[in-house]
């Protein structure tokens, strides 16, 4: 059974015996939760912190859209298709894949989930001063966690939509905030992270049993992500320093077997820096209550349609098939090829398994997150929504490749880009290559297929127009700089009473 930090109010008593109480279940007035009168003890502010983690589980499905972060990112890149039954199945994803999203057909559920996380993180930050008799160490830790979580939510809003409302104290009626520029949002994110890193009590790695909480290494990785995406050369040295601090800590390392990373036993391995936790045992997510705690629908979403005869995998709905050209990128000896991608022709010959192809299918699938047999065992609600596959957000392999790229782009550090790149390639059973920026970007593609990295790498590196163009099959449009930011959901434009300007998409 996996040991992790369950991100739900309902079971916070498992973590700290005194953190859930009768008072929390029987408030004198519900609105006291938001005016600060409730948050006067450490156990209660911890409840608010746990609540700030909760929206992490909503990214795969929340209000009717399938919006897993890896899926949403990768359908805009060049390694996978959207799939499903046809081009109208989850049409918002198909539109994004062809760079023709509409304000009325875009991943609007993510906007809601991210701002929910921001709101909950701000509650911790706003009401901490009301808490009595909290040890300074706990206070610093909770504040740092809330700042990093808020920065994580803002980072995704910033990458997807750019020009968004940014605020560090929750809004009051009528809950409208002027729009900020993407540059202003970036400054808010990066300075908040610098503050959390320098003043917080975050451990480099969280203690066993608390996996899922923010660590210093996770904050370092988020910092590097935003700085590198922004191409903020003034902070490259700092980002590299953070990567090398992770490396020098010796608290993380590569897994010897790449294929094992994706199994349940590979969750929170020595390579894991941050994962979004999902669990099947007593998982209560259901179609009527998808925001409840439990598992993920993503493995079911990308599973093979009408699969039979497989000793390892459950079937699914046929989304996110991998392109044949992606599989062919790998050298035959590269362990990441078959460790991360299922070649069904080979698999069928070995096992006798069969399935029914769906739209855009080319016979290759994302093995990393496919639903495993018994992956939703002992769930308490809808099985399709309660698979226990954690989503790997940051792995140590990315730390090494970040460090290599930052050095190759001129940052000053203690290591060498060749050494860092070689470690990743050696694990994959590959020979050394020159550590040029172009080669490192290519290596990231091979390492992180299906993990939501490729699209953002192409955009920040300037390579997007060269790769994101018509494919002669399904994609008919070419990515341009005007496509960097998605159209803001029309519902948000309408609710903002004229304070939001639509992105020029």
N, C-alpha and C positions, 0 to 999 in steps of 0.2 A: 504493500500500500504506500502510495507516495506521501511524503511529508512535505507540507507546504503551508503557506499563509493563506487561509481561506478568505477570499475577499468578499465577505458578506456580513452585514450586521447580525443576521440571524444566528451565526455561530461564533460570534466574537468571544463568547464566554470560553470557548475552547482555548483561546490564545491567552487571555488574562482573566482568571476566574472572577475578578471583581468588576470587569469592564461592562457587563450587561446586568442590569438590575431591574427590579419591579418598577422603579421610577421611570426607566426608559420605556417600559411597555404601557405605563399608565400616567401620562403627563396630565397635569392640571389643565394646561392649555396648549394645543398643538403649536400655536405661533411662537411660544417661548423658545422652541428649538431654533428659531431664526433671529431672535432679538438678543440673544446672548445670556439670558437669565438661566438657561438650562446648563450651559457649559461652564461649570464652576469647579469641577473635580477632574482629576486626571483620567478616571475611568470614562467620564462622559466625553472629554475631548478626544480620547482614543476612539470612542464610537464614531465621532466625526471623521477621524483619520481613516478608519476602516471603510466608512461610506465613500470616501474619496477614491479608494481603490476600486470600488464596485463597478463603475462604468467600463473598466478594462474588459470585463467579460461581455459587454454588450456589442463589441465591434463586429462580431460575426453575424448577429441577427438581433434586432430589437423591436422595430415598429413596422415590420413587413418587408424590409429590404435585406438582401444578403450582402454584407459590407465588410467581410473579413479584410483586415488591413493588407495582408499579402495579396489576396485576390484583387482588390481594388487597384493596388499599385501595379501588379503584373499584367493586368489586361491592357494597360496603357503602354506597356513595353513591347518586346518582340520575341518572347520565349514561349508564351502560351496563348491559347485562344480562350474565349469566354465559354463556348460550348452550350450545354443545355439541350433543349428539344429543337429550338430554331432561333432565328435572329430576334424574335419577339419575346423570348424567355429571359426574364430579367433584362428588359430592353435598355434600362439605364446603363448597365455594364457594357452592352454591345455598342451603345452610342459613345461611351467613353473610350472604348477600344478603337473606334474610328474617328475620334476627335470631333464629334458632333453632338456633345452633350447639350442639353437644354436646361434652362432654369426649372422647368417642370419635369425633367427626366435626368436626374443626377443623384448622387449618393447623399440625399438630404438627411437620412437617418444618422450619418456620421456627424453632421453639424450638431444635431441634437445631443448625441452621446458625448461629444467633446465638451460642449458647453455645460453639460450636466457635471462632468468631471471637474471643470474649472470652478463651477459654483461650489461644489463640495470641498474642493481644496481651499478655496477662499474662506470657507466657514472656519476651518482649522486656524488659518492665519489671522482672521479677524477677531476671533474670540479667545485666543490663547491667553491674552492678558487678564481675562476674567477668571482664569483657573487658579485656584488656591492650593498652596502646599505641593506643587509639582516639582520634583527634583530638576535642577537645571539641565542635567544630562538628558532626561526624558523630554524636556521642553525643546531643547536644541534639536534632538532627533526628530520629533514629530513635525517641527517647523520645517526642517530640511526636507523631510519626506513630502510634505504638502507642496513645497515650492517646486520640487522636481516633478511631482505628478502634474501640477498645473502647467509646468513647462512642456511636459510630454504631450498633454492635450493640445496646448497652443501650437506646438511644433507641427502636428498633423493638420490643424486648421490652416496654419501658415503655408505649408507645402501644397495643400490642395487648393486653397482659395486666396492666399496672399493677403489681400486687403480686407481685413476683418475688424470687428470691434475688439479692442484689447482693454481689459480692466483688471485691476488687482484688488479691488474691493467690490463685493457683489452689488448689483444695481438695485435701486429702489424704484417704486412706481413712478412712471409707467414702463420701467425696465427697457429703456432705449439708450443706446450709447452711440456716439458718433463713430464713424468708420475710421480705422487707422490704416496707414500705408503699410505695405509689406515690410519696408525697412524699419518702421517704428515697431512693428510686431517683433521683428528679429531682435531689435535692441532690448525689448522687454524680456524676451526669452533668454537671451545670452547673459544679460546682467543678473537676472534672477538665478540662473544656474551658477554663475560665478559666486554669488552671495551664498547659495546653499552649500556649495563646495567648501568655501573658505570659513564659514561660521557654523556649519551644522556638525552634528555628531555622527555622521554616517560611517558605518564600518566598510572596509574595502569589500568584504563579503559578509552577507548576513549569517547569523548563527543557524545551525541545523534546526529544522523544524519551523523556520520563519521564511523559507524560500517563497519568493513572490513579493517581498517588501523591497523597497528601493535601497540599493547599496551605493557606496561611493563609486565603485566601478561602473554601475549603471549610469550614474550622473555624469561620469567622465565620458562614457560612450555617447550619451545624448548630446553633450556639449560638442564633441567632435563631429557628430552628425550635422548639427545646425551650422557650425562654423564652416565645415567643408561644403555643405549645400549652398551656403551664402557666398562661398569663395572669399571669405574674410581673411586675407593674408595677414592682417595685423594680429590675428589670434592663432595663426598656424602654430607658432612656437608653443603656445599654451596648450593647444589641443594635442600636439605631439608629446609634450611633457606628461599630460594625463595618460596617454596611451602607454608611455614607457613606465609610468608609475604602476599601472596594472601589471605590466610584464615583469617588472622588478619585484613585485609583491610575491610572486610565485604561488599565488593562491588560485590561479587559473592555468589551464593547459589544454592542448588539443586532445581530443579523444583519439585513441589509436585506430579505431575502426569507424570510418565515416558513417557507414550504414547503421550503426548502433545508436547514433545520436537521436534517431527518429522514433525509437521504440520507447515504451513507457519506462524501461530501466535506464534510458538515456536522458530522461528529464532531470534537470538540475545536476547534470554531470559536471565534471571538472571544467568542461568547456562552456557551460552555461553562465552567462553574466546576468541576463534578465529574460524571464519567460512570463507569459500571461497564463495563469493557472486555470485548468479546467479539471473537473473530477466527475466520475460517473456514479460512484457509490452514494446513494441517497440524493442524487442530483434531481432537483425539482424544477428545472426549466421545462416549460411546456408551451404549446402554441398559444394558450390563453394567458400565460405568464412567462414570456421569454426573458424578462429581466430578473427572474429568480436565479438562485445560485445553482451551479452544477456544471454540466459539460458544454461541448461545442457542437454546432451543426455543421461546421466547415468540413470535417472528414466525410460526412454523408453527402454533402454538396458535390464534392469532387470525386466521389467513388464511381466505379464502373456500373453502368446501367444493366439491370437484370443479370448480375454476375452470379455464376454458379460453378461449383466444383473447385473453388479456391480454398486451400487449407489455411490461408493467412488473412484474407481480407473480406470485409463485408462489402456489399454492393452499395450503389448510390445513384446520383442523379446526372452524372456525366458532365459536370461543369469543369472548367479549367483544364482541358486536355493539353498536353505538352506537344509542341510542334516537332515534327520529325527532324527538321533542320536544327533544332536545339539539341536533340540527342546526338546528332551527327557532329556537333561542335567538339565533342570530347575525343581524345585519344582512346583507343580501345583499352589501354591499361589504366586509364584514369578511374580510380575507385569511386569517384563521385558520380560517374555516369549511371551505373546500375545501383549504386548505393542511394541515389536520390530520385531516379526515374525508373518507372516500370515499363519495360519493353514487353508488351503483352504477347507478341508472337512467340518470343522465347519462353515467357512464363507459361503460356498455354501448352507449349511442347513439353515442358517439364512436369506440369501438373494436370493437364487435361481441362483446365478452367475455360469457361466460355462467358461471353457477355454480348450485349446488344449495342452496337455503335450508335452514337448520337451525333448531333450537329458538330461539325469542325473536327471530328475525331480522326486522328492519324495513327492510332495504335500505341500511343505513349502517354503515360500518366504520372502525376506527381506522387511518387511513392512516399515522400517525406511525410505527408499528412493524410494519406488514404486511411479510411476507417479500418482498424484492425479487428479481427475476430474477438468478441467479448470486450471490445473497447468501450462499450456502454453498459457493462455488467452492473447489476444491482442498482440501476437507476430507479427513481421513485415517481417519474412522470413520463414524458414522451421520449422514447429511446432515440429518435433521430436527433434530438437536441442535446443529448447528454453523452457524447463521446469525450473521452478523457485526454485527448491529445493536447498537450500544452503548445502554445505558439512561441517559438524561439525568436525573441526580439533582437537580442544581442548575443553573439557568440565570440569566444576568444579568437577565433579565426579572423573575425572582423577587426579586432584590436590590432592584430599583426598586420593586416592589409592596410588599415588606416595609418599605422605608423610608417609602413613602407611608402605609401603614397605621399604623406606629408613630407617625408624626407626627400622624396623624388621631386617634390614641388618647391623645395628650397628651405623648408623649416630646419632649424638647428636642433640636433638631438644627440644622444649618446650612442645609439645603435646605427645599423646600416640597413638601407632598403633591401639589399640583396639577402641579408640574413633573415629578415622578417618574411620576405616573399618565399624564400627557400623552405622555411618551416611548413608553410601551407602546402606547397607543392610536394614536399617530401611525404607528407601524410597521404596525399593523393596518389603517390607512387609515380611521380613525374620528375623529369630532369630539370636542372636549373635553366632559367632564362634571364635576360637582362631586365633589371627592375625599372623600366621606363614607366611613365604615367600610363601610357596606352596599354602596356602589358599588364599593369596592375588592375586597370579597369576591366580588361578581358578576364583576368583571374577572378575578380569579384563576380563576374557573370557566371563562371563555371562553379564557383563555390556556393553561390547564394540563389541559384535558380529556384523559383517558387517561394522565396522568403521576403519578397516585397522590396528588394534593393535596386534591381536593374533600372527601372524607369527613372528613379531619382539620380542614379549615377550618370545616366545618359544626359539628363537635363543639366546637371551641375557641371559636367565636363565639356559641354558644348557639342557633344556627338549626336544629340537627339535627331537633328534634321537628316543626318547620314543614315541612321538606322530605322527611324520611325516613319516609314513611307509605305506606299502601296505595295502589297505582297503578291499581287496577281491572283489572289483567291478571295479574300474577305475584306482586307483593309484597302479602302479606296482613297483615303485622304493622307496627306503628309502633315506631320507635326510641325508647327511653327512656334515662334516665341509667343505669339498671341494665344497659344493653347496652354501656356504654362499654368495658368490658374483657371480652374473650372468655373462655370457660371454659378453664382450664388443662388441657392434654392429660392424659387419664387415666393414660397410661403414666408421666408425671412425678409425678402424685399417688401412684401406687403405689410408685414407686421412692424417694420421699422419706421413706418410713417415718414418716408422721404429721407431718412438719415443714411441709407445704404445706396451706394452707386453700383450698378451691375458691372461685373468684369467684362471687358471687351474680348469675348471668346469667339 
